[in-house]
Structure formats: C-alpha cells, structure tokens
Amino acid sequence: MKIQSPATTPKIRVKVMATIPQAILRHQLPGDIPEWGNCQFSFDPEDSDYDWLVVYDDLPAKHGEARKHRYEKLACPASHTLLTTSEPSSIKHFGTTYVRQFGCVITSQEEPAPSRQDLFPGGPALVLWPWQEPHHSIQ
C-alpha cells in the first residue's frame, strides 16, 4: 500500500521593484524573510522568473541611466501587475499613461486605472490581485 503525501502548492513568485532601498521592503515581511504564506518575493531588478510584479511608486533606474529610461519586459500577464503609490498627487504625480499600464492600482491619487483600489497614502504594502491577461511591458 502506497502512502500518498499531500500535494504541495507551488510558490507564487512575486518580483518587487521600487526606488526605495530593498531593506525597507524586506522589513515589511515577517522576519525580513522574502517568503510569506504561499508567496516568494524577489527584490532583484534583473529577475525575469516571476508570476506577479509589484511596483512601489516607480521603477528603479538602472546603474548609470536616468529612471525615465527604465522599463520592465513582463514575465507575467499584465493583469498580474500591481502599482502601489505612497504620495498624494499634490506631492508626486504619476500620470494616466503610467498608471493604466498596471492590472491593479492601490492609490489615493485621482488617476483612473483599470482596477483601482482607493487607499490613503501609506508605507510599502505588498498585495496580490488574481487576474489574467496577455504579456505586456511596463515603462
């Protein structure tokens, strides 16, 4: 008689990009460990193996380049992208073109977005939103 072990659910790989130091983002996770429940987080800007992309405010600049030239070729469906903003539009304005690239937006700003969740500005937050669409790029 064979004993069957319970099926293990594969980890959801989440790439997190931000202009703030990685240590601040890791500190939002229990024990500063890049895993939480069924999610495994990567803070490596060159990582191209992920199921979700979370951007906190803006994409970081590559070494020696202006941030405005940074883009991310998505390794996940566009619907698996999340932008979370921390500043009101009176402090930092993102613009409709930028915001509409994301499958979900958590913000206090006025910009319209495909799936917008209104929240007061706050610190770094990691949220997953389960939708699916074709691959795209974020600039």
N, C-alpha and C positions, 0 to 999 in steps of 0.2 A: 504494500500500500504506500503510495506516494503522498507525502505531506506537501501541500501547496502553500507557498508563502504569499502573504498579501501583496497585491500589485503595488509597485511604487509609482507614484505620480512624478513625472519629470519636472524638474525645477523650471520655473518661468524666469528667463534671463532678462534682466532689466538694465539697460545702459542709462546712466545718469550723466548729463552734461550741464555744466554751469560755469559762470565766470568767477564764482567764489571758490576758495580752497576746498579740495577733496575732503580734508579732515573735518570740516564743518558739516558736510553732507553725511559722512560716515557716522558722525556723532548722533545723527537722528535715528540711527538703527540700534537695536538692543545690543549692548556690549561693544559697540563700534564694529561689529562683525557684519560683513556685507551679505548677510542672509537674514530673511525674516519670513517665517512660515514657509510657503512654497516658492518664495522668490529669492533669486540670487542676483545681487547687484554688482555692476561693473562701473567703475569711475574712470576707466581707461578711454581717453578720447579716440584712440585708434581701434578700439574693439569693433568688430564687424559681425559678431555672432550673438545676436540678441533677439528677443521676442517683442520687447517693448522699448520705446525711447521716451525718457522723461527729460525735459529741458527746464531748468530753473532759471527763469528770466531770459537768458540769451546763450548762444553757443560760444564757447571759449575760443579765443584767437589761437591759431597755430603759431608756433615759435617763429618770430621774425615777420609775421604777417599782421595786417590790420584785421580786426574782428569782422569788419564788413565783408571780407573776402571768404570767410569761413562758411562751409556748407557741410551737410551730412548726407551721404548717399545711404538711404534707408535699407536696413536689413530686415525690416518688419513692415507689415501693412501700415499705410498712413493712418488708418483708424486706431492703430496701437501706438500713437504718439500723443504725448501729453505735455502741454506747456503750463507751468505754474508761475505766476508773477507775484512779486512781493511789494511792489511800489504802486501807489495810485498814479493815475495819468498826469497829475499835476507835478509829479517828481520825474517819472520816466514814461515816455510814450512809445508803444511798440508798433502801432500801425496795423491797419486791416490786412494788408497783404501778408505780413509776417504771421499774424495771429491765425489767419484762415488756413494755414498750412497744416495745422495740428488737428488730430482727431478729437481731442478734448482740451479745453482750456479752463483752468481754475484761476480766476482773476477777480479783481474789484474794478477793473477798467471797463470803459464803455464799448470797446471794440466788439463788433459782432463776430461770433465764431460758430462753426458747425455744431458743436456740442459744448456749450458754455455752462460752467458752474460758478455762480457768483459767491465770492467769499471776501471777507475783509483781508487786507494785506497782512501777511504774516511771515514767519520764518520758513525755512525749507520744509517741504512736505513731499512725501513720496506716495503717489496714488496710482492705482491701475484701473483702467476702464476697458472692459472686454468687448471690443467690436472688431470687425474685419473688413478690410478693403485692399485694393491692389497696392503694390510698392510705388513709392514716390521719393522725392528728395526734399530736404528742409534747408532753406538758406536764411 
